[in-house]
Every structure is written in C-alpha cells, then in structure tokens.
Amino acid sequence: MKIIKLNAIDSTNSFLKEMVTDSVVENFTVVVAESQVNGRGQQDSVWLSEPFKNLTFSVYISFKNFKIQHKKNLLFAVSLAVYGAVKEATNLQISIKWPNDILSGNKKICGILVENSIQKDKIRHSVVGIGLNVNQTNFSEAIYKVSSLKLLTQKNYDLDALLKVIVSKLKERINQLENKQFEQLEGEYLKVLHKKNTPAMYKDSKGVLFMGFISGISKDGLLQIKLEDETIREFGIKEVSFA
Ligand code: BTN
C-alpha cells in the first residue's frame, strides 16, 4: 500500500484528484494529511478537523469494469469498510446514516466523500475521502451532533494503525464489489443502517414534516421511507432530513 503523508494541505481529495490528472497513480494509493485547511464535505459543506488529532485521508481506487448503475454499492462498500474498522478498534455501538456517515447514537464520528470519475456509463476511478474523528475532544460544532472515538471510549488511538485497518477493510470490500456481491453488500449495509425500521420524524425539501420509517434503498440508491399509510416515498440526498 502506497501512503503519501503530508502535514498541511488544502484537501486530500483535491490533492489526490490532481495527482490522478497529472500522473499514473497506483491503485489504493493513500494520501493522508495531519492538517487540512480546506477540508471538503458532502454537498459543498466544509469538513473541520483539529490538526494531528484525527484521520483525514483519501484513497484512490481504479476500476476495470464498474457500471455506473451499481454506484450505490460503492457507497455501501466504503461505509461498511469504515464501519467494520471502527467496530473492530473500539467495539462501540455504531451505525451508518444514509448515505455514508458513521454515527454513534445520534452523533457523527465520520464523514465520507466519494468523488467518481465517470466515462461512458462506467466509473473509471474514485477518490474516497474519509474524515474520522479520533483523538479530538474539543469541537466547535454542537457536541450533541458530533463526537470522536476518544470522547466515546476515553482512549487514545494510534492514527497510523487505524488508517491501515480501514484501508485493508476497504480493499476487502472493493474486492466484494468487483466480484459483484451486490446483494451481500446491500444486506449488510441495511442491517446497520441508522433508523432502519424505526419510526421517526422527517422533513422533506419543502419543509413539510412527516412520520415514517426507513424501509430500504431503491435500485437507484434513493432512500425509501414508508409512511403511516404504507406508501413509500423516495428521496435523494438533498431531499430529506431528520426533523
Ligand atoms: C461529509 O460528511 O460531509 C464528508 C466529509 C469528508 C471529509 C474527508 S477528510 C479527507 C477528505 N478530504 C476532504 O477534503 N474531504 C474528505
């Protein structure tokens, strides 16, 4: 595994994406930064992480024949890899919040940003960016929303060792993906999906509140929420939030 360690960078995802356009990059090359000055999150948000305390890294994955229609399975594979590594390292009760945040209770401990390069209906390569809150104990965000492994377990973690476990789990999951074990990936993902089958309040993009429970993920990767009248509504990433 090739690991490129940087101390300060704008964003490991941006750095790795530039590397890919400028040179030939080995599969599973990892770029890890001790500090990011412009960490990027999903939906144009920022990713804040205290320097030296956490993992902020990106992994390059190239595919030979991966059809865009199976994209949702890539998200399952990546989030299950991080889920498995965190579980193994901490034994915490954690879950995956759709599409790919890792939570402990209702608190986010990890965010994932997958950026795909697509050509002719195929994903040619992906840059998988992972921000995991590990040894940070002070947060500027509301503490009821975020947490870290240290806050949850009162232990310090070796960042290099944790990084290696995550990347090795990622290789296993990508292998599963390349072997087209889609049903198995989806089944495992649904088992640990936050609020699956649990009634909760949601808000749609018009601000309308409704009760329902997450019942599954559609063929196209949309979140399915079953309403009280048994109908199922489907949502894309920006279209629904927990109320
Ligand atoms: C999110 O939950 O919004 C996704 C956060 C992803 C953050 C990671 S940190 C390493 C990589 N580089 C970035 O700029 N973002 C990802």
py3Dmol code that shows the C-alpha trace and the ligand (Angstrom):
import py3Dmol

protein = """\
ATOM      1  CA  MET A   1       0.000   0.000   0.000  1.00  0.00           C
ATOM      2  CA  LYS A   2       1.448   3.358  -1.010  1.00  0.00           C
ATOM      3  CA  ILE A   3       0.903   6.032   1.641  1.00  0.00           C
ATOM      4  CA  ILE A   4       1.715   9.683   0.967  1.00  0.00           C
ATOM      5  CA  LYS A   5       1.875  11.625   4.214  1.00  0.00           C
ATOM      6  CA  LEU A   6       1.522  15.379   4.159  1.00  0.00           C
ATOM      7  CA  ASN A   7       1.471  17.797   7.024  1.00  0.00           C
ATOM      8  CA  ALA A   8      -0.705  20.557   5.658  1.00  0.00           C
ATOM      9  CA  ILE A   9      -2.787  20.546   2.525  1.00  0.00           C
ATOM     10  CA  ASP A  10      -5.996  22.164   1.328  1.00  0.00           C
ATOM     11  CA  SER A  11      -7.888  18.876   0.928  1.00  0.00           C
ATOM     12  CA  THR A  12      -6.586  15.318   0.484  1.00  0.00           C
ATOM     13  CA  ASN A  13      -9.411  14.638  -2.013  1.00  0.00           C
ATOM     14  CA  SER A  14      -8.411  17.653  -4.140  1.00  0.00           C
ATOM     15  CA  PHE A  15      -4.708  16.744  -3.892  1.00  0.00           C
ATOM     16  CA  LEU A  16      -5.291  13.147  -4.965  1.00  0.00           C
ATOM     17  CA  LYS A  17      -7.611  14.171  -7.805  1.00  0.00           C
ATOM     18  CA  GLU A  18      -4.912  16.480  -9.128  1.00  0.00           C
ATOM     19  CA  MET A  19      -2.304  13.729  -8.812  1.00  0.00           C
ATOM     20  CA  VAL A  20      -4.523  11.485 -10.920  1.00  0.00           C
ATOM     21  CA  THR A  21      -4.786  14.056 -13.718  1.00  0.00           C
ATOM     22  CA  ASP A  22      -1.022  14.710 -13.670  1.00  0.00           C
ATOM     23  CA  SER A  23       0.411  11.202 -13.341  1.00  0.00           C
ATOM     24  CA  VAL A  24      -0.276   7.493 -13.221  1.00  0.00           C
ATOM     25  CA  VAL A  25      -1.418   6.615  -9.726  1.00  0.00           C
ATOM     26  CA  GLU A  26      -1.175   3.137  -8.232  1.00  0.00           C
ATOM     27  CA  ASN A  27      -4.437   1.544  -7.146  1.00  0.00           C
ATOM     28  CA  PHE A  28      -5.142   2.095  -3.414  1.00  0.00           C
ATOM     29  CA  THR A  29      -2.697   4.965  -3.091  1.00  0.00           C
ATOM     30  CA  VAL A  30      -3.479   6.774   0.152  1.00  0.00           C
ATOM     31  CA  VAL A  31      -2.958  10.489   0.798  1.00  0.00           C
ATOM     32  CA  VAL A  32      -3.176  11.361   4.473  1.00  0.00           C
ATOM     33  CA  ALA A  33      -2.825  14.831   5.957  1.00  0.00           C
ATOM     34  CA  GLU A  34      -2.064  15.877   9.503  1.00  0.00           C
ATOM     35  CA  SER A  35      -3.992  19.022   8.812  1.00  0.00           C
ATOM     36  CA  GLN A  36      -6.374  20.198   6.076  1.00  0.00           C
ATOM     37  CA  VAL A  37      -7.030  23.890   5.577  1.00  0.00           C
ATOM     38  CA  ASN A  38      -9.921  23.420   3.189  1.00  0.00           C
ATOM     39  CA  GLY A  39     -11.418  20.023   4.027  1.00  0.00           C
ATOM     40  CA  ARG A  40     -14.468  19.401   1.881  1.00  0.00           C
ATOM     41  CA  GLY A  41     -17.662  17.654   2.925  1.00  0.00           C
ATOM     42  CA  GLN A  42     -20.756  16.451   1.105  1.00  0.00           C
ATOM     43  CA  GLN A  43     -22.997  18.977  -0.619  1.00  0.00           C
ATOM     44  CA  ASP A  44     -20.332  21.684  -0.675  1.00  0.00           C
ATOM     45  CA  SER A  45     -20.002  21.746   3.093  1.00  0.00           C
ATOM     46  CA  VAL A  46     -16.675  22.140   4.897  1.00  0.00           C
ATOM     47  CA  TRP A  47     -15.019  19.406   6.917  1.00  0.00           C
ATOM     48  CA  LEU A  48     -13.420  20.695  10.098  1.00  0.00           C
ATOM     49  CA  SER A  49     -10.865  18.581  11.893  1.00  0.00           C
ATOM     50  CA  GLU A  50      -8.331  19.516  14.558  1.00  0.00           C
ATOM     51  CA  PRO A  51      -4.776  19.091  13.171  1.00  0.00           C
ATOM     52  CA  PHE A  52      -2.805  15.990  14.320  1.00  0.00           C
ATOM     53  CA  LYS A  53      -5.727  14.516  16.259  1.00  0.00           C
ATOM     54  CA  ASN A  54      -7.826  12.823  13.608  1.00  0.00           C
ATOM     55  CA  LEU A  55      -7.700  10.900  10.369  1.00  0.00           C
ATOM     56  CA  THR A  56      -8.244  12.897   7.200  1.00  0.00           C
ATOM     57  CA  PHE A  57      -7.260  10.884   4.165  1.00  0.00           C
ATOM     58  CA  SER A  58      -8.212   9.862   0.649  1.00  0.00           C
ATOM     59  CA  VAL A  59      -7.817   6.608  -1.232  1.00  0.00           C
ATOM     60  CA  TYR A  60      -7.554   6.191  -4.985  1.00  0.00           C
ATOM     61  CA  ILE A  61      -9.474   3.237  -6.396  1.00  0.00           C
ATOM     62  CA  SER A  62      -9.452   2.363 -10.072  1.00  0.00           C
ATOM     63  CA  PHE A  63     -12.000   0.060 -11.664  1.00  0.00           C
ATOM     64  CA  LYS A  64     -11.781  -2.132 -14.728  1.00  0.00           C
ATOM     65  CA  ASN A  65     -15.440  -2.585 -15.422  1.00  0.00           C
ATOM     66  CA  PHE A  66     -17.710  -0.915 -12.926  1.00  0.00           C
ATOM     67  CA  LYS A  67     -21.039   0.219 -14.307  1.00  0.00           C
ATOM     68  CA  ILE A  68     -22.468   3.494 -13.009  1.00  0.00           C
ATOM     69  CA  GLN A  69     -25.792   1.739 -12.337  1.00  0.00           C
ATOM     70  CA  HIS A  70     -24.074  -0.074  -9.435  1.00  0.00           C
ATOM     71  CA  LYS A  71     -22.842   3.165  -7.880  1.00  0.00           C
ATOM     72  CA  LYS A  72     -24.887   2.763  -4.701  1.00  0.00           C
ATOM     73  CA  ASN A  73     -22.939  -0.413  -3.951  1.00  0.00           C
ATOM     74  CA  LEU A  74     -19.695   1.557  -3.910  1.00  0.00           C
ATOM     75  CA  LEU A  75     -21.148   3.719  -1.143  1.00  0.00           C
ATOM     76  CA  PHE A  76     -22.218   0.577   0.720  1.00  0.00           C
ATOM     77  CA  ALA A  77     -18.724  -0.938   0.336  1.00  0.00           C
ATOM     78  CA  VAL A  78     -16.916   2.189   1.546  1.00  0.00           C
ATOM     79  CA  SER A  79     -19.150   2.829   4.526  1.00  0.00           C
ATOM     80  CA  LEU A  80     -19.089  -0.833   5.570  1.00  0.00           C
ATOM     81  CA  ALA A  81     -15.278  -0.775   5.463  1.00  0.00           C
ATOM     82  CA  VAL A  82     -15.083   2.201   7.827  1.00  0.00           C
ATOM     83  CA  TYR A  83     -17.886   0.790   9.967  1.00  0.00           C
ATOM     84  CA  GLY A  84     -16.015  -2.529  10.288  1.00  0.00           C
ATOM     85  CA  ALA A  85     -12.696  -0.897  11.132  1.00  0.00           C
ATOM     86  CA  VAL A  86     -14.179   1.388  13.792  1.00  0.00           C
ATOM     87  CA  LYS A  87     -16.138  -1.508  15.272  1.00  0.00           C
ATOM     88  CA  GLU A  88     -13.024  -3.684  15.413  1.00  0.00           C
ATOM     89  CA  ALA A  89     -10.909  -0.936  17.001  1.00  0.00           C
ATOM     90  CA  THR A  90     -13.458   0.237  19.575  1.00  0.00           C
ATOM     91  CA  ASN A  91     -16.301  -2.244  19.891  1.00  0.00           C
ATOM     92  CA  LEU A  92     -18.637   0.763  20.037  1.00  0.00           C
ATOM     93  CA  GLN A  93     -22.310   0.563  19.108  1.00  0.00           C
ATOM     94  CA  ILE A  94     -22.293   2.439  15.814  1.00  0.00           C
ATOM     95  CA  SER A  95     -24.462   2.738  12.732  1.00  0.00           C
ATOM     96  CA  ILE A  96     -24.317   4.068   9.193  1.00  0.00           C
ATOM     97  CA  LYS A  97     -26.502   7.054   8.451  1.00  0.00           C
ATOM     98  CA  TRP A  98     -27.622   7.106   4.833  1.00  0.00           C
ATOM     99  CA  PRO A  99     -25.791   7.505   2.604  1.00  0.00           C
ATOM    100  CA  ASN A 100     -22.462   7.192   4.360  1.00  0.00           C
ATOM    101  CA  ASP A 101     -21.928   8.902   7.692  1.00  0.00           C
ATOM    102  CA  ILE A 102     -20.855   6.862  10.673  1.00  0.00           C
ATOM    103  CA  LEU A 103     -22.752   7.639  13.865  1.00  0.00           C
ATOM    104  CA  SER A 104     -22.546   6.672  17.489  1.00  0.00           C
ATOM    105  CA  GLY A 105     -26.069   7.185  18.833  1.00  0.00           C
ATOM    106  CA  ASN A 106     -27.077  10.401  17.068  1.00  0.00           C
ATOM    107  CA  LYS A 107     -23.557  11.791  16.952  1.00  0.00           C
ATOM    108  CA  LYS A 108     -21.483  11.842  13.794  1.00  0.00           C
ATOM    109  CA  ILE A 109     -17.966  10.473  14.143  1.00  0.00           C
ATOM    110  CA  CYS A 110     -17.036  10.051  10.493  1.00  0.00           C
ATOM    111  CA  GLY A 111     -17.887  11.600   7.151  1.00  0.00           C
ATOM    112  CA  ILE A 112     -17.134  10.171   3.731  1.00  0.00           C
ATOM    113  CA  LEU A 113     -16.861  11.994   0.415  1.00  0.00           C
ATOM    114  CA  VAL A 114     -16.695   9.766  -2.667  1.00  0.00           C
ATOM    115  CA  GLU A 115     -15.809  11.537  -5.913  1.00  0.00           C
ATOM    116  CA  ASN A 116     -16.128   9.463  -9.067  1.00  0.00           C
ATOM    117  CA  SER A 117     -14.638   9.892 -12.491  1.00  0.00           C
ATOM    118  CA  ILE A 118     -17.204   8.634 -14.986  1.00  0.00           C
ATOM    119  CA  GLN A 119     -16.788   7.808 -18.664  1.00  0.00           C
ATOM    120  CA  LYS A 120     -19.300   6.090 -20.904  1.00  0.00           C
ATOM    121  CA  ASP A 121     -21.583   4.822 -18.115  1.00  0.00           C
ATOM    122  CA  LYS A 122     -18.666   3.414 -16.142  1.00  0.00           C
ATOM    123  CA  ILE A 123     -16.893   4.584 -13.022  1.00  0.00           C
ATOM    124  CA  ARG A 124     -13.230   4.607 -14.107  1.00  0.00           C
ATOM    125  CA  HIS A 125     -11.855   5.604 -10.757  1.00  0.00           C
ATOM    126  CA  SER A 126     -12.935   7.024  -7.422  1.00  0.00           C
ATOM    127  CA  VAL A 127     -11.312   9.191  -4.815  1.00  0.00           C
ATOM    128  CA  VAL A 128     -12.694   8.110  -1.465  1.00  0.00           C
ATOM    129  CA  GLY A 129     -12.184  10.772   1.210  1.00  0.00           C
ATOM    130  CA  ILE A 130     -12.602   9.829   4.841  1.00  0.00           C
ATOM    131  CA  GLY A 131     -12.654  12.126   7.851  1.00  0.00           C
ATOM    132  CA  LEU A 132     -12.757  10.211  11.124  1.00  0.00           C
ATOM    133  CA  ASN A 133     -12.819  11.995  14.479  1.00  0.00           C
ATOM    134  CA  VAL A 134     -10.348  10.015  16.543  1.00  0.00           C
ATOM    135  CA  ASN A 135      -8.485  11.773  19.370  1.00  0.00           C
ATOM    136  CA  GLN A 136     -10.127  15.203  19.216  1.00  0.00           C
ATOM    137  CA  THR A 137     -12.014  16.175  22.361  1.00  0.00           C
ATOM    138  CA  ASN A 138     -12.998  19.811  21.730  1.00  0.00           C
ATOM    139  CA  PHE A 139     -15.404  20.618  18.949  1.00  0.00           C
ATOM    140  CA  SER A 140     -16.659  23.923  17.640  1.00  0.00           C
ATOM    141  CA  GLU A 141     -19.815  22.233  16.369  1.00  0.00           C
ATOM    142  CA  ALA A 142     -22.600  21.408  18.813  1.00  0.00           C
ATOM    143  CA  ILE A 143     -21.442  18.490  20.904  1.00  0.00           C
ATOM    144  CA  TYR A 144     -24.822  16.773  20.683  1.00  0.00           C
ATOM    145  CA  LYS A 145     -24.178  16.446  16.929  1.00  0.00           C
ATOM    146  CA  VAL A 146     -20.577  15.210  16.754  1.00  0.00           C
ATOM    147  CA  SER A 147     -18.212  13.033  18.714  1.00  0.00           C
ATOM    148  CA  SER A 148     -14.887  11.213  18.479  1.00  0.00           C
ATOM    149  CA  LEU A 149     -13.554   7.786  19.363  1.00  0.00           C
ATOM    150  CA  LYS A 150     -11.691   9.290  22.313  1.00  0.00           C
ATOM    151  CA  LEU A 151     -14.764  11.056  23.703  1.00  0.00           C
ATOM    152  CA  LEU A 152     -16.722   7.836  23.395  1.00  0.00           C
ATOM    153  CA  THR A 153     -14.169   5.396  24.804  1.00  0.00           C
ATOM    154  CA  GLN A 154     -11.777   7.572  26.857  1.00  0.00           C
ATOM    155  CA  LYS A 155      -8.869   6.050  24.922  1.00  0.00           C
ATOM    156  CA  ASN A 156      -6.258   7.456  22.572  1.00  0.00           C
ATOM    157  CA  TYR A 157      -5.835   5.720  19.235  1.00  0.00           C
ATOM    158  CA  ASP A 158      -2.775   5.275  17.051  1.00  0.00           C
ATOM    159  CA  LEU A 159      -3.713   7.033  13.825  1.00  0.00           C
ATOM    160  CA  ASP A 160      -1.334   5.046  11.579  1.00  0.00           C
ATOM    161  CA  ALA A 161      -2.596   1.709  12.866  1.00  0.00           C
ATOM    162  CA  LEU A 162      -6.228   2.751  12.445  1.00  0.00           C
ATOM    163  CA  LEU A 163      -5.552   4.015   8.929  1.00  0.00           C
ATOM    164  CA  LYS A 164      -4.080   0.646   7.957  1.00  0.00           C
ATOM    165  CA  VAL A 165      -7.088  -1.252   9.291  1.00  0.00           C
ATOM    166  CA  ILE A 166      -9.508   0.993   7.379  1.00  0.00           C
ATOM    167  CA  VAL A 167      -7.593   0.656   4.102  1.00  0.00           C
ATOM    168  CA  SER A 168      -7.325  -3.103   4.448  1.00  0.00           C
ATOM    169  CA  LYS A 169     -11.090  -3.363   5.076  1.00  0.00           C
ATOM    170  CA  LEU A 170     -11.647  -1.084   2.104  1.00  0.00           C
ATOM    171  CA  LYS A 171      -9.636  -3.446  -0.108  1.00  0.00           C
ATOM    172  CA  GLU A 172     -11.750  -6.379   1.075  1.00  0.00           C
ATOM    173  CA  ARG A 173     -14.996  -4.523   0.393  1.00  0.00           C
ATOM    174  CA  ILE A 174     -13.858  -3.331  -3.044  1.00  0.00           C
ATOM    175  CA  ASN A 175     -12.960  -6.911  -3.821  1.00  0.00           C
ATOM    176  CA  GLN A 176     -16.507  -7.901  -2.889  1.00  0.00           C
ATOM    177  CA  LEU A 177     -17.791  -5.143  -5.152  1.00  0.00           C
ATOM    178  CA  GLU A 178     -15.644  -6.277  -8.073  1.00  0.00           C
ATOM    179  CA  ASN A 179     -16.900  -9.816  -7.540  1.00  0.00           C
ATOM    180  CA  LYS A 180     -20.408  -8.374  -7.910  1.00  0.00           C
ATOM    181  CA  GLN A 181     -21.539  -9.421  -4.420  1.00  0.00           C
ATOM    182  CA  PHE A 182     -24.067  -6.608  -4.503  1.00  0.00           C
ATOM    183  CA  GLU A 183     -26.821  -8.334  -2.551  1.00  0.00           C
ATOM    184  CA  GLN A 184     -24.469  -9.235   0.260  1.00  0.00           C
ATOM    185  CA  LEU A 185     -23.174  -5.657   0.485  1.00  0.00           C
ATOM    186  CA  GLU A 186     -26.674  -4.211   0.494  1.00  0.00           C
ATOM    187  CA  GLY A 187     -27.863  -6.743   3.077  1.00  0.00           C
ATOM    188  CA  GLU A 188     -25.011  -5.920   5.443  1.00  0.00           C
ATOM    189  CA  TYR A 189     -25.498  -2.186   4.908  1.00  0.00           C
ATOM    190  CA  LEU A 190     -29.226  -2.361   5.670  1.00  0.00           C
ATOM    191  CA  LYS A 191     -28.545  -4.299   8.885  1.00  0.00           C
ATOM    192  CA  VAL A 192     -26.551  -1.410  10.335  1.00  0.00           C
ATOM    193  CA  LEU A 193     -28.443   1.469   8.738  1.00  0.00           C
ATOM    194  CA  HIS A 194     -29.381   4.212  11.222  1.00  0.00           C
ATOM    195  CA  LYS A 195     -33.135   4.323  11.980  1.00  0.00           C
ATOM    196  CA  LYS A 196     -33.938   1.408   9.688  1.00  0.00           C
ATOM    197  CA  ASN A 197     -37.439   0.239  10.606  1.00  0.00           C
ATOM    198  CA  THR A 198     -37.620   2.786  13.418  1.00  0.00           C
ATOM    199  CA  PRO A 199     -40.432   5.372  13.265  1.00  0.00           C
ATOM    200  CA  ALA A 200     -39.043   8.887  13.130  1.00  0.00           C
ATOM    201  CA  MET A 201     -39.935  12.394  12.025  1.00  0.00           C
ATOM    202  CA  TYR A 202     -38.563  13.609   8.681  1.00  0.00           C
ATOM    203  CA  LYS A 203     -38.601  16.882   6.799  1.00  0.00           C
ATOM    204  CA  ASP A 204     -38.870  16.981   3.004  1.00  0.00           C
ATOM    205  CA  SER A 205     -37.300  19.625   0.743  1.00  0.00           C
ATOM    206  CA  LYS A 206     -40.437  21.800   1.012  1.00  0.00           C
ATOM    207  CA  GLY A 207     -40.056  21.854   4.772  1.00  0.00           C
ATOM    208  CA  VAL A 208     -43.055  19.551   5.294  1.00  0.00           C
ATOM    209  CA  LEU A 209     -42.753  17.299   8.333  1.00  0.00           C
ATOM    210  CA  PHE A 210     -43.886  13.689   8.163  1.00  0.00           C
ATOM    211  CA  MET A 211     -43.674  10.467  10.160  1.00  0.00           C
ATOM    212  CA  GLY A 212     -42.297   7.319   8.679  1.00  0.00           C
ATOM    213  CA  PHE A 213     -39.561   4.740   8.870  1.00  0.00           C
ATOM    214  CA  ILE A 214     -36.662   3.929   6.605  1.00  0.00           C
ATOM    215  CA  SER A 215     -37.590   0.737   4.805  1.00  0.00           C
ATOM    216  CA  GLY A 216     -34.772   0.369   2.279  1.00  0.00           C
ATOM    217  CA  ILE A 217     -32.736   1.818  -0.559  1.00  0.00           C
ATOM    218  CA  SER A 218     -34.141   1.884  -4.095  1.00  0.00           C
ATOM    219  CA  LYS A 219     -32.430   0.370  -7.138  1.00  0.00           C
ATOM    220  CA  ASP A 220     -31.153   3.852  -7.962  1.00  0.00           C
ATOM    221  CA  GLY A 221     -29.805   4.456  -4.478  1.00  0.00           C
ATOM    222  CA  LEU A 222     -32.635   6.614  -3.166  1.00  0.00           C
ATOM    223  CA  LEU A 223     -33.661   6.446   0.485  1.00  0.00           C
ATOM    224  CA  GLN A 224     -37.059   4.793   0.883  1.00  0.00           C
ATOM    225  CA  ILE A 225     -39.271   5.936   3.725  1.00  0.00           C
ATOM    226  CA  LYS A 226     -42.507   4.109   4.447  1.00  0.00           C
ATOM    227  CA  LEU A 227     -45.314   6.364   5.599  1.00  0.00           C
ATOM    228  CA  GLU A 228     -48.085   5.581   8.066  1.00  0.00           C
ATOM    229  CA  ASP A 229     -50.466   4.792   5.177  1.00  0.00           C
ATOM    230  CA  GLU A 230     -47.926   2.183   3.910  1.00  0.00           C
ATOM    231  CA  THR A 231     -46.940   4.200   0.805  1.00  0.00           C
ATOM    232  CA  ILE A 232     -43.243   4.545   0.154  1.00  0.00           C
ATOM    233  CA  ARG A 233     -41.607   7.875  -0.664  1.00  0.00           C
ATOM    234  CA  GLU A 234     -38.142   8.006  -2.216  1.00  0.00           C
ATOM    235  CA  PHE A 235     -35.582  10.708  -1.588  1.00  0.00           C
ATOM    236  CA  GLY A 236     -32.248  11.848  -2.976  1.00  0.00           C
ATOM    237  CA  ILE A 237     -29.527  13.224  -0.753  1.00  0.00           C
ATOM    238  CA  LYS A 238     -30.714  16.841  -0.560  1.00  0.00           C
ATOM    239  CA  GLU A 239     -34.385  15.989  -0.448  1.00  0.00           C
ATOM    240  CA  VAL A 240     -34.907  14.815   3.115  1.00  0.00           C
ATOM    241  CA  SER A 241     -33.533  15.350   6.598  1.00  0.00           C
ATOM    242  CA  PHE A 242     -34.224  14.073  10.070  1.00  0.00           C
ATOM    243  CA  ALA A 243     -36.550  16.612  11.681  1.00  0.00           C
TER     244      ALA A 243
END
"""
ligand_1 = """\
16
BTN
C -19.132 14.748 4.961
O -19.614 14.095 5.876
O -19.643 15.822 4.609
C -17.936 14.208 4.230
C -16.646 14.635 4.879
C -15.417 14.087 4.186
C -14.152 14.632 4.790
C -12.916 13.985 4.236
S -11.473 14.431 5.143
C -10.450 13.735 3.930
C -11.075 14.042 2.591
N -10.607 15.317 2.076
C -11.588 16.227 2.027
O -11.471 17.414 1.652
N -12.751 15.679 2.441
C -12.587 14.282 2.790
"""
view = py3Dmol.view(width=600, height=400)
view.addModel(protein, "pdb")
view.setStyle({"model": 0}, {"cartoon": {"style": "trace"}})
view.addModel(ligand_1, "xyz")
view.setStyle({"model": 1}, {"stick": {}})
view.zoomTo()
view.show()
